[in-house]
Amino acid sequence: MVMPLPTLRLSIIFLLVVLFAPLTSTSHADNLPFRVSSSAAVLGDIDSGAILYSHDAETRRPPASLTKVMTLFNIYEALEKGDLDLETKLPVSEKAWRMGGSKTFVRVGDMVRVEDLIRGIAVQSGNDACIVVAEHLGGTEKGFADLMNTKARELGMYNSHFMNASGLPDDDHYSTAYDIFRLARTVIARFPQFGHYTREKQYTYNGIRQYNRNKLLWRDPSITGLKTGHTRAAGYCLIATNDHEGQRMSAVIMGASSSKVREEEALRLLRYGNRMYETLHLYSGNTPIKEFRVWKGNKENITGMIREDLLVTIPRKERSNLEVGLSYKDPLIAPIAPGDQIGTLVVKIGDKEVVSRPVIANSGIDQAGFVGSFIDSARLRMGW
């Protein structure tokens, strides 16, 4: 049975929907049937943004090579804008050639295709490939770090700060498990055309074959990426993403004790999320939600809509308890401008509100003249 939401002086309409907004509440470790062995962890749904589990996810930590997802983000954005294309060749500086750690083995003075550099970063985790891109897009690696930090602020990664393109240790280079989840989600949603790079298991450059360090790609066919990382300070880190029968999840592990532990814990989180939760489509953005009656206006009706797609991630066992309601002020009085909020879409499970979204007017209604306003005033007094 659908019960009205307890809202004073508001009309409530509950809507029957066939297709089912992000669940923003965070689960706790006690709700899991297992303990995650890492310093920090997040499990979230990529499409709805729902955080299904978190552990110490807001603590700033060294992200190691998880940093390279931000480097890839900036490459993909440059490709999207037309500032680069996959066949563009970039010069290798002596600094890039001399980079230690994981390498693509570019050679000083060579001109390297952007697509080779992407694979060098996504598959081989090449620090040298990162420098080649950073020096082109930012002028210097420091200039590129400034771009990374600007982008982090735009994405809402307020607990992240980058000093380099590769994730090499620096006291002022940090992020959080939650920020890394936000970044991974954005990369996947915004640049699906480049998603295949992080799924590739191996890549050969300059005659040297290297294998993707994300061993989950061999263990589970639903795995779609995304990036590993390790330094002594960071421990073993992993962003693991999957697509299981259309449901896309991301698990972030930071500070695990070994590569095996980070893989086991990430895979366990992903499988738990796929098994226990489902993500359903509720409404599409910029499509009509309801026609509203407006009083004292030059028109009688106005269409309400939400700006963006509304998705909900819920426990599978709670699907039958999902309710969707629409609250709005009654009566609605003109004038109403395009984009004005005229109601609120509310999603509940039982008596718990899961999410709400503003319903806005898709057009405007001017105030009626004296006669029209007088007639509607009379009708309202009589309860019409």
C-alpha positions as CSV (number, residue, x, y, z in Angstrom):
1,M,0.0,0.0,0.0
2,V,1.3,3.4,-0.9
3,M,1.2,5.9,1.9
4,P,1.4,9.7,1.4
5,L,4.5,11.5,2.6
6,P,4.0,13.6,5.7
7,T,4.4,17.1,4.2
8,L,2.4,20.1,5.5
9,R,0.3,22.2,3.1
10,L,1.6,20.2,0.1
11,S,-0.3,18.0,-2.3
12,I,1.2,14.5,-2.6
13,I,0.8,12.3,-5.6
14,F,2.3,8.9,-5.8
15,L,3.2,7.7,-9.3
16,L,3.0,4.2,-10.6
17,V,6.2,3.4,-12.6
18,V,7.3,0.4,-14.6
19,L,11.0,1.3,-14.7
20,F,12.6,2.4,-11.6
21,A,18.0,8.2,-8.1
22,P,21.1,7.8,-6.5
23,L,21.3,6.2,-3.1
24,T,23.6,8.5,-1.3
25,S,23.6,6.9,2.1
26,T,26.7,4.9,3.0
27,S,26.7,1.4,4.3
28,H,28.9,0.5,7.2
29,A,31.3,-2.4,7.7
30,D,29.0,-4.1,10.2
31,N,26.5,-4.6,7.4
32,L,28.9,-6.7,5.3
33,P,29.3,-10.4,5.8
34,F,33.1,-9.9,5.6
35,R,35.8,-7.5,6.6
36,V,37.7,-5.6,4.0
37,S,41.5,-5.9,4.6
38,S,42.8,-2.5,3.5
39,S,43.4,1.0,4.9
40,A,40.5,2.4,2.9
41,A,37.8,1.1,0.6
42,V,34.7,2.2,-1.3
43,L,32.1,0.2,-3.3
44,G,29.8,2.2,-5.5
45,D,27.5,2.0,-8.4
46,I,28.9,3.7,-11.5
47,D,25.6,4.8,-13.0
48,S,23.7,6.0,-10.0
49,G,26.7,7.1,-7.9
50,A,25.3,5.2,-4.9
51,I,27.9,4.4,-2.3
52,L,27.2,0.9,-1.0
53,Y,30.1,0.5,1.3
54,S,32.9,2.7,2.6
55,H,35.8,2.4,5.1
56,D,37.9,5.4,6.0
57,A,37.1,6.8,2.5
58,E,37.6,10.5,3.4
59,T,41.1,10.1,4.8
60,R,43.8,11.6,2.5
61,R,46.3,9.0,1.3
62,P,49.0,8.7,-1.4
63,P,47.2,7.3,-4.4
64,A,50.3,5.9,-6.2
65,S,49.5,5.1,-9.9
66,L,45.8,5.5,-9.4
67,T,46.9,9.1,-10.2
68,K,47.2,8.0,-13.8
69,V,43.4,7.8,-14.2
70,M,43.4,11.6,-13.9
71,T,46.2,11.8,-16.4
72,L,44.1,9.6,-18.8
73,F,41.1,11.9,-18.1
74,N,43.0,14.9,-19.3
75,I,44.1,13.0,-22.4
76,Y,40.6,11.9,-23.2
77,E,39.3,15.4,-22.7
78,A,41.9,16.8,-25.1
79,L,40.9,14.1,-27.6
80,E,37.2,15.0,-27.2
81,K,37.9,18.7,-27.7
82,G,40.0,18.0,-30.8
83,D,43.3,19.3,-29.2
84,L,44.7,15.9,-29.9
85,D,43.9,12.9,-32.0
86,L,45.0,9.3,-31.6
87,E,47.6,9.7,-34.4
88,T,49.2,12.8,-33.1
89,K,52.9,12.2,-32.3
90,L,54.4,13.7,-29.2
91,P,58.2,14.2,-28.6
92,V,60.0,12.3,-25.8
93,S,62.1,14.5,-23.6
94,E,65.2,13.5,-21.7
95,K,63.2,13.8,-18.5
96,A,60.6,11.4,-19.8
97,W,63.2,8.9,-21.0
98,R,65.0,9.0,-17.6
99,M,61.9,8.3,-15.5
100,G,62.2,5.4,-13.2
101,G,59.7,2.9,-12.0
102,S,57.2,1.3,-14.4
103,K,58.0,2.2,-17.9
104,T,56.7,2.1,-21.5
105,F,60.4,2.3,-22.7
106,V,60.0,5.4,-24.9
107,R,63.3,6.7,-26.2
108,V,64.6,10.2,-26.0
109,G,64.0,12.1,-29.2
110,D,61.3,9.7,-30.5
111,M,57.9,10.9,-31.7
112,V,55.2,8.7,-30.1
113,R,51.6,8.3,-31.1
114,V,49.0,9.4,-28.6
115,E,47.3,6.0,-28.8
116,D,50.6,4.3,-27.9
117,L,51.0,6.6,-25.0
118,I,47.5,5.9,-23.8
119,R,48.2,2.1,-23.9
120,G,51.5,2.8,-22.2
121,I,49.7,4.4,-19.3
122,A,46.5,2.3,-19.2
123,V,48.2,-1.1,-19.7
124,Q,51.8,-0.7,-18.8
125,S,51.5,2.0,-16.2
126,G,54.4,3.8,-17.8
127,N,55.7,6.8,-15.8
128,D,57.7,7.9,-18.9
129,A,54.5,7.9,-21.1
130,C,52.8,10.1,-18.4
131,I,55.6,12.7,-18.7
132,V,55.4,12.8,-22.5
133,V,51.7,13.7,-22.3
134,A,52.1,16.0,-19.3
135,E,54.8,18.1,-21.0
136,H,52.6,18.4,-24.1
137,L,49.3,19.4,-22.4
138,G,50.8,21.4,-19.5
139,G,54.1,22.7,-20.9
140,T,55.8,21.1,-18.0
141,E,54.9,18.4,-15.6
142,K,54.2,21.1,-13.0
143,G,52.0,22.9,-15.4
144,F,50.1,19.6,-16.0
145,A,49.7,19.1,-12.3
146,D,48.0,22.5,-12.2
147,L,45.6,21.2,-14.9
148,M,45.0,18.1,-12.8
149,N,44.1,20.1,-9.7
150,T,41.8,22.4,-11.7
151,K,40.0,19.3,-13.0
152,A,39.9,17.8,-9.6
153,R,38.0,20.8,-8.2
154,E,35.6,20.7,-11.2
155,L,34.8,17.1,-10.4
156,G,34.3,17.7,-6.7
157,M,37.4,15.9,-5.6
158,Y,38.0,18.4,-2.8
159,N,40.3,16.1,-0.8
160,S,42.7,15.5,-3.7
161,H,45.9,17.4,-4.7
162,F,48.3,16.3,-7.4
163,M,52.0,17.2,-7.8
164,N,52.8,15.0,-10.7
165,A,51.3,12.9,-13.6
166,S,52.3,9.5,-12.4
167,G,51.7,9.2,-8.7
168,L,55.3,9.2,-7.5
169,P,55.5,9.9,-3.8
170,D,55.2,13.6,-2.7
171,D,53.9,14.8,0.7
172,D,51.5,17.2,-1.2
173,H,50.3,14.5,-3.6
174,Y,47.2,12.8,-2.1
175,S,43.6,11.7,-2.6
176,T,40.9,9.7,-0.9
177,A,39.1,6.5,-1.7
178,Y,35.9,8.4,-2.2
179,D,37.5,11.0,-4.6
180,I,39.1,8.2,-6.6
181,F,35.7,6.5,-6.9
182,R,34.3,9.8,-8.2
183,L,37.1,10.1,-10.7
184,A,36.7,6.6,-12.0
185,R,32.9,7.0,-12.3
186,T,33.3,10.2,-14.3
187,V,35.9,8.7,-16.7
188,I,33.7,5.7,-17.4
189,A,30.5,7.7,-17.9
190,R,32.0,10.5,-19.9
191,F,34.4,8.6,-22.2
192,P,33.0,5.2,-23.0
193,Q,34.7,5.3,-26.4
194,F,38.1,4.9,-24.6
195,G,37.0,2.3,-22.1
196,H,38.6,-0.6,-24.0
197,Y,42.2,0.6,-23.2
198,T,41.9,-0.4,-19.5
199,R,40.5,-3.8,-20.5
200,E,43.5,-4.7,-22.6
201,K,45.6,-7.5,-21.0
202,Q,48.9,-6.8,-22.7
203,Y,50.7,-4.3,-24.9
204,T,54.0,-4.4,-26.7
205,Y,56.0,-1.2,-27.4
206,N,59.6,-1.1,-28.8
207,G,59.6,-4.8,-28.9
208,I,58.9,-5.2,-25.1
209,R,55.7,-6.9,-24.2
210,Q,54.2,-6.0,-20.8
211,Y,51.1,-7.4,-19.1
212,N,48.4,-5.4,-17.4
213,R,49.0,-5.4,-13.6
214,N,45.2,-5.7,-13.0
215,K,45.1,-9.5,-12.8
216,L,41.3,-9.5,-12.3
217,L,41.1,-9.1,-16.0
218,W,42.1,-12.8,-16.3
219,R,39.9,-13.9,-13.4
220,D,36.4,-12.5,-14.1
221,P,35.0,-11.7,-17.6
222,S,32.9,-8.9,-16.2
223,I,36.0,-6.8,-15.2
224,T,36.4,-3.7,-17.3
225,G,39.4,-2.0,-15.6
226,L,40.6,0.2,-14.3
227,K,44.0,0.8,-12.6
228,T,46.5,-0.5,-10.1
229,G,49.0,1.3,-8.0
230,H,51.8,0.7,-5.5
231,T,54.4,2.5,-3.6
232,R,55.9,1.9,-0.2
233,A,54.0,4.8,1.2
234,A,50.7,4.0,-0.5
235,G,50.6,0.2,-0.2
236,Y,48.8,-1.8,-2.8
237,C,46.0,0.1,-4.5
238,L,43.4,-0.8,-7.1
239,I,40.4,0.6,-8.9
240,A,38.4,-2.4,-10.1
241,T,35.4,-1.9,-12.3
242,N,33.0,-4.3,-13.8
243,D,29.9,-4.6,-15.9
244,H,27.8,-7.5,-14.7
245,E,24.6,-8.0,-16.9
246,G,24.4,-4.3,-17.4
247,Q,25.1,-3.3,-13.7
248,R,28.3,-1.4,-13.4
249,M,30.2,-1.2,-10.1
250,S,33.5,0.2,-9.0
251,A,35.6,-0.9,-6.0
252,V,38.4,1.2,-4.7
253,I,41.1,-0.4,-2.5
254,M,43.9,1.7,-0.9
255,G,46.6,0.6,1.4
256,A,46.3,-3.2,1.0
257,S,49.2,-5.4,2.1
258,S,49.8,-7.1,-1.2
259,S,48.7,-7.3,-4.8
260,K,46.8,-10.5,-4.0
261,V,44.9,-8.9,-1.1
262,R,43.9,-5.8,-3.2
263,E,42.6,-8.1,-5.9
264,E,40.7,-10.5,-3.6
265,E,39.1,-7.6,-1.6
266,A,38.1,-5.7,-4.7
267,L,36.6,-8.7,-6.4
268,R,34.7,-9.6,-3.2
269,L,33.2,-6.1,-3.0
270,L,32.2,-6.1,-6.7
271,R,30.5,-9.5,-6.4
272,Y,28.8,-8.5,-3.2
273,G,27.4,-5.4,-4.9
274,N,26.2,-7.3,-7.9
275,R,24.6,-9.9,-5.8
276,M,22.9,-7.8,-3.2
277,Y,21.9,-4.6,-5.1
278,E,20.2,-3.6,-8.3
279,T,20.2,-0.3,-10.1
280,L,16.9,0.7,-11.8
281,H,16.0,3.6,-14.1
282,L,13.3,5.9,-12.8
283,Y,13.0,8.9,-15.1
284,S,14.8,10.4,-17.9
285,G,16.0,14.0,-17.7
286,N,14.2,16.7,-19.5
287,T,11.1,14.6,-20.1
288,P,7.6,15.4,-18.7
289,I,6.8,14.3,-15.1
290,K,3.4,15.8,-14.7
291,E,1.1,18.6,-15.9
292,F,0.4,21.0,-13.1
293,R,-2.7,23.3,-12.8
294,V,-1.7,26.9,-12.4
295,W,-4.0,29.6,-11.1
296,K,-4.1,33.4,-12.0
297,G,-1.9,32.8,-15.1
298,N,-2.3,33.5,-18.8
299,K,-2.2,29.6,-19.2
300,E,-3.8,27.0,-17.0
301,N,-1.2,24.2,-17.2
302,I,2.5,23.9,-17.0
303,T,4.8,20.8,-17.4
304,G,7.1,19.7,-14.7
305,M,10.4,17.8,-15.3
306,I,13.7,16.9,-13.8
307,R,17.0,18.0,-15.2
308,E,18.9,14.7,-15.3
309,D,18.2,11.0,-15.5
310,L,17.1,9.6,-12.2
311,L,18.5,6.2,-11.1
312,V,18.2,4.3,-7.9
313,T,20.4,1.6,-6.4
314,I,18.5,-0.4,-3.9
315,P,18.8,-3.8,-2.1
316,R,17.3,-6.4,-4.3
317,K,15.0,-7.6,-1.5
318,E,13.6,-4.1,-1.1
319,R,12.2,-3.6,-4.6
320,S,8.6,-4.3,-3.6
321,N,8.9,-1.5,-1.0
322,L,10.0,1.1,-3.4
323,E,7.7,4.1,-3.6
324,V,7.9,7.2,-5.7
325,G,6.0,10.4,-4.7
326,L,5.5,13.9,-6.0
327,S,5.0,16.8,-3.6
328,Y,4.1,20.3,-4.7
329,K,2.5,23.5,-3.4
330,D,-1.2,23.6,-4.0
331,P,-2.4,25.9,-5.4
332,L,0.4,27.0,-7.8
333,I,0.1,30.7,-8.5
334,A,1.4,32.6,-11.5
335,P,3.8,34.0,-12.4
336,I,6.2,31.1,-12.9
337,A,9.5,31.4,-14.8
338,P,11.2,28.6,-16.8
339,G,13.3,26.6,-14.5
340,D,11.5,27.6,-11.3
341,Q,11.0,24.7,-8.9
342,I,7.4,23.7,-8.7
343,G,7.7,20.4,-6.9
344,T,9.9,17.7,-5.5
345,L,10.1,14.1,-6.7
346,V,10.7,11.8,-3.6
347,V,11.8,8.2,-3.6
348,K,11.3,6.1,-0.5
349,I,11.8,2.6,0.8
350,G,9.1,2.1,3.4
351,D,9.2,5.2,5.6
352,K,12.9,6.0,4.7
353,E,13.5,8.7,2.1
354,V,16.2,7.5,-0.3
355,V,16.5,10.5,-2.6
356,S,14.7,13.6,-3.7
357,R,15.0,15.7,-6.8
358,P,13.6,19.2,-7.7
359,V,10.8,19.2,-10.3
360,I,11.1,22.4,-12.4
361,A,8.9,24.2,-14.9
362,N,9.8,23.6,-18.5
363,S,8.3,26.9,-19.6
364,G,7.0,30.1,-18.1
365,I,3.5,31.4,-17.3
366,D,2.8,35.1,-17.0
367,Q,0.3,36.5,-14.5
368,A,-3.2,36.9,-16.0
369,G,-4.9,40.2,-16.4
370,F,-7.3,41.7,-13.9
371,V,-10.3,39.7,-15.1
372,G,-8.5,36.3,-15.2
373,S,-7.0,36.8,-11.8
374,F,-10.4,37.9,-10.4
375,I,-12.1,34.8,-11.8
376,D,-9.4,32.4,-10.5
377,S,-9.5,34.1,-7.0
378,A,-13.2,33.5,-6.9
379,R,-12.8,29.9,-8.0
380,L,-10.1,29.3,-5.3
381,R,-12.4,30.7,-2.6
382,M,-15.2,28.4,-3.7
383,G,-12.9,25.4,-3.7
384,W,-13.0,24.7,-7.5
